Amino acid sequence: MEEMVSLKKGSKIIKRTKANYEANTQHWKNRGFSVVNDKAPEKKIVEKAKNVVKLKPKKKKGKK
């Protein structure tokens, strides 16, 4: 079985054979696809601020 390569454009990910990708590298770049790393993306840790002012909900206006 041939090795597969994942290509990404926006949120769309497609898989093609490595031989197909290498033969048409310029074609894929012109179309906006790039190679996806097989590594899982690192999760960003966001610290929460201690002194956050909570906003009041907006008052609903009645119908005329």
KABEL-V653208 format. One record per pair of residues at least 6 apart in sequence whose C-alpha atoms are under 7 Angstrom apart, sorted by the first residue. I is the first residue (numbers start at 1). J is the second residue. D is the distance in Angstrom with one decimal. If there is no record, write none. Layout:
# KABEL-V653208
I&J&D + I&J&D
This chain:
# KABEL-V653208
2&17&6.4 + 3&17&5.9 + 3&18&5.7 + 4&15&6.3 + 4&16&5.6 + 4&17&4.4 + 4&18&5.4 + 5&15&5.5 + 5&16&5.4 + 5&17&5.8 + 5&18&5.5 + 6&13&6.6 + 6&14&5.7 + 6&15&4.5 + 6&16&6.6 + 6&35&5.9 + 6&36&5.5 + 7&13&5.6 + 7&14&5.3 + 7&15&6.1 + 7&33&5.7 + 7&34&5.3 + 7&35&4.6 + 7&36&5.6 + 8&14&6.5 + 8&33&5.2 + 8&34&5.4 + 8&35&6.3 + 8&36&6.1 + 9&32&6.0 + 9&33&4.8 + 9&34&6.7
